Amino acid sequence: MRYAFATGRVGLRQPVEDDAPWLYTLNNDPLWERFIGNRGVHTLRGAKRYVMMTQNHFRQWGYGLWVMERRMDGQPMGLCGLVNRGIFSAPDLGFALLEKYRRKGFVCEASEAVLEQARVRYRFSAISALAHPQNTASCNVLNRLGFVGYGQICIPKLARQRLFWRTLK
């Protein structure tokens, strides 16, 4: 597989239509629905629309949510990347993993690579991030990555979220 960039264990690439089945599973994970929200991905067709939406984000901004693959076997594990929500002066770091890949360090590893791309390739000086206040795993990852919490905000189609910010050097 050709990756946009990679780490020792994780390859990151743009999503393709063949990703729809596992993206359907990810979008319907109870933690996704609780902490990220319902994205209307209730069928395989809905998952294909989700892929198209993500591809459109890449076309518009040059970045988006990359598919995280385990390099040793090419298995898709989740998503990690940058989202332009149009409400902050910086893009938003986002990530989500299928259950069996959680708590193994993949998100931190991929996020560090995404932040390096944000700094070097895209020349961003800062990155925002959102996490549900009760999503302690994501809040802990963001803290480990050097993000600082700045209170809570409400955004349409998202539950109450905690805003994080990190300056890139």
N, C-alpha and C positions, 0 to 999 in steps of 0.2 A: 504494500500500500504506500502511496506517495503522501507524505505528511507535509502540512504547511510548516510545522516545526515539531520538535520532539524533545523529550527528556530521556533519562535512562530507562524508565519503565513505561512511559506514556507517549503515544503519538497523537497529534492533534490535526484534524482535517475538517474540511467543510462537509456538511451533511449531504447525503444523496438520497434518492427515493427509496433505495434498498434499506435504508435505516428505519423506515416507517414501522415495521413490526416491533422492534425493541423500544422505539420512541413512544409507541402506543402504551407499552408496559410502563415506561418511566412516567409518562403523563398521568397515568391512572394509579400510581403508587399512593398509598394513603398519606405519606409524609409530603409528597408533592402537592396533593390536593389541600392538605392542611396549611402548609407553610408558603407555597407558591400560588396556589389557587387553580381553579378549574379553567383550563384553556380550550375547552370544547373539543378535546380529542377523545371521542367516545367510540370511534370506529377506525379501521385501518385507513379509510378514506380521509378521516379527520387528521390522522397522523401524517398522511401524505401532504395535506394542506399545511400542516405545521412545518414540514420540511421545506415546502415552497416559501412560506413566510420567512423562515430562517435564511434561505438562499437569497431572497429579496433584500434582506437586511445587509448581507454581504455585498450585493451589487450596489446598494445605496451608499453604504458607509465604508466599505473595504474591510470590515471586520464584523464579527458576530459571535454566535455560540458555536464553537468547534466541537466536533465529536471527539471524545477521549477514547482512544483504543489502547488496550494492553499490548505493548509492542511484542511480547514474547509469542502471542498467538493471534493478534489482530482482533480480539474480541472487543466489541463496543462496551464501554463501562458507563458512559454518561455524557454530559455536556459541560463545557467550561469555556468562558469567553467574555467578550465585551458587548454590551447592549447600549445603544443610544436611545434613551427614553424621551429625549427632547425636553426634559425638565431640569436637568442639572447642567453645569458648565463642563462636566466631565462624563465620559461613559461609565457605565455601571458594570462591575465584575459580577458575573453570575455563574453558578455551578449547580449541578444536580447529578447524583449517581444512582445507578441501579443498586438495590439493597445489598447484593452479595459482594459489592466492591467497596462498601463504606467501611470507615474506620481502619483503613490500610495505608493512609498517607497519599493516596492518588490525587485527591483534590488539592492538597497543599503543593504537591509537586507540579501539577498542571497549572495551578493558579500562579505560581512563581514564574513559570515560563510565559504565561499570558501577560503578566505584569511587565516582564522584560520586553516583550514585543510591544506593549503599550508605550513604554519609555523610548526604546530604540527605533523601532520601525514606524510607529505612528506619532511619536514625539509628544505624547501627552505629558503634562506636568503633574496631573493628579488623576485619581480614579475614585469613583464613588462605589458603594455597595449597599445593598438592602438585605435585611434578614428579619424574619419574624422574631419578635422578642422572646418567644418561647422555644425557638430553634437554637438551642444551646450549642449543638454541634457546629452549625454554620457560624454563629457568633464567635465561637472559639477559634475556628479556622481563620476568620477575618482578623481577630486579635493576633494570632500567630503570624499572620502575613504583614503585620504592622499597621493595620487600619485602626482608626480611632473612632469611637462611637460619638454621635452628635445628637442624640435624642430620637424621638419617634415622629413619624410623619404618616399621613394617609394619602394613598395614591389610588386613583380609580382602577378597578379590576384587581387590586391587591389588598390583602388584609392590612391592618396596621403594621407598619414596618419600622425597624430601627435603621437609621441612616448611619453609615460609616464613611470615612474619607481617608484617603492616603495620598500624601504627596510623593511623587516619584523623583528620584535624584539621579 
